[in-house]
C-alpha cells in the first residue's frame, strides 16, 4: 500500500511536533510505502534538517507555510473573474455561517465542557459568542466547500493563487461579503484593519492550494492520505480526494479547532468571528470528507463530536511510546526496597557530595515533577501544596525537572524559584554548614537526572499539577516506570491513569497535598498502584498497539474504496474489481497490453478492382 503522510511542522523535521509518533508509525509499517508531504513552520526548522528516514519512505516533498514566494503568475480577465467569484463565495460563507439563532443554549453540559476548557475566567456566554457551540449549517458548509474546490481548480489551471490572494481584489471581495445583507453583526462591524488581518490569515491558510502536489504522479498516485493533524495539514488530503478520489484519514491528538478557539484573545470581535468561521467550516469539511477520524484519546474525541464529527467515523487510537528506556526501572525494585538491602557500612563510605546530590533528592520521601515549565503547568499551586506536605512529612523533598518553554516560561521559572526560596528557607545541619532548599530545579542531563527513566526512578510519587493538559505523556512514562501518580483532573488524565493513581481538582493545593501525603505514608499502596499503572501502560500505550491499530485502519479504509476510477462496460454499468490494486502504482505494468489476435479474425478490407473497358 502506498500512503501519503501529510504533516505540518512535524515529521520529518528534527524536533517537529508530533514527529516522534509519525516516525514510530512509519518504521512499524515497514511493509508499506510512504510519500511524505510536509509543511515547515520556520527557517529554524528547515535549517535543523530531517531525521534519518527509513527505506520505506519513497519520497519527501516539503513546502513552507511561513513564507510564500511570488510565483510570477499573472491572471487574465477570465481568471480574475473566476477568482473573484470563488473567493467572494468563500467570504460570504464566513460572514453568514453559524448565525446566532443556530447556537446551542449554554446549558450545564456546555459550561462544564467547553467553557471549562477556556478557563474559569471565560463564561459560557463568551464561548458562545466566539462560536464554540455553533455548528455551521448545511448551506454554509456546501457554499464553503464549493468555493474552496473552485479556488483549487483555478490554482491548478492557472499555476497558483499567491498574487491573487494578496491582491486588493481579495480584500474588496471580503469587504463586500461583510457589508452584504444577511451578514452577521460581527462581520458587518469589521473595519479596514480587521479586513486586512483576516485577508492576510486567509492567504496563509490557503497557500497549499497553489502547490504542484495535485498531479497523477503526486498525491494522485497514493492509495490513502493520512493527515497527522487537522487544519491546514489536512487541506492537501481534501484536494486529493476532490481531484482523484483518494480516501483520507485524519489523526488529531489535539483538536486544531479547539486550539484556535483558545488563541487570539486580543483580536477584535470581527477578526475572531471571521477566523472562527473559517476554521470551523474547514474543520467541518475535513470531518465530512474523511473516511475515518482518529482521536488520540476520549478528550479529543469529545471535542471532535462537539465540532460536528460523525460518531460512525471515529476510531480512538492512543499514541504509542517506546517502552524500552523504561523497562529496567519498571521491572526493578522500589527505592525503599533497595535501601533496605544496601549495606549500611558501604553507604557511610560514600563521599559526602555524592550523598547530597543523589540521596537527599531521591528515595521514598521524594516527589517528582517533570515537564515543560510554563504557566499552564501551575507550579505555583504545586509549591503551595508542597508546603503543606512538608508540614505533615518534614523529610520530604520535591524535584522539579524540566526546561522553560520560551520567554514566558523563563519568566515563570524565575517566579517559581523566588517563591520556593520564600516558602522554604535553606536548611542546614548546623550554624556553620551550607543549607539546602528542599525544592530543586533541574534539567535533564544534570546530576541524578540523566534520563527521564532515571528521574522517575529516583522518586516515590510523580506529580502532575496542570490546569490545561492534552495527552499527558509524562504520566505514561511514570506508569511505564511503575510509579504511583497524583494528578489534576484535566484533559485526558483520567482516561490515561484509570484507577492506577490519585486524581484531584486543578488549582486545589490542599487536595494535592493530601493525596501526596497519603501515598508517602503508605509504601505498600504505592507499590500496588505502581504495578497496576505499569500493566495498564503496557497494554494501552505501547508502540506495538499503536502500529497494529493503524495497520488495521489502513486496510479497512482501502477495502472500502478499492477502485477510485470505476470501469464501465458497454452498457455504462460499473464493473467491480475491473481495475487491479497495482494499477494505482505508476509503472510499465499499468499500461494496457494489446491482446494477440489471429490474422484470420481480422476483418480485412476488400480490394477495389477497376474494370478495364
PyMOL commands that set and color helices and strands:
alter all, ss='L'
color gray80, all
select helices_A, chain A and resi 19-28+43-48+77-96+100-102+108-117+124-129+138-158+162-165+168-179+185-188+192-205+207-210+219-221+231-244+256-261+269-289+298-306+311-313+324-331+335-341+344-348+352-358+375-377+379-392+406-423+452-457+473-480+493-497+509-520+523-540+543-560+581-584+588-590+599-601
alter helices_A, ss='H'
color red, helices_A
select strands_A, chain A and resi 2-8+33-40+57-64+224-227+247-252+292-295+366-370+397-401+439-442+461-464+484-488+502-504
alter strands_A, ss='S'
color yellow, strands_A
deselect
rebuild
show_as cartoon
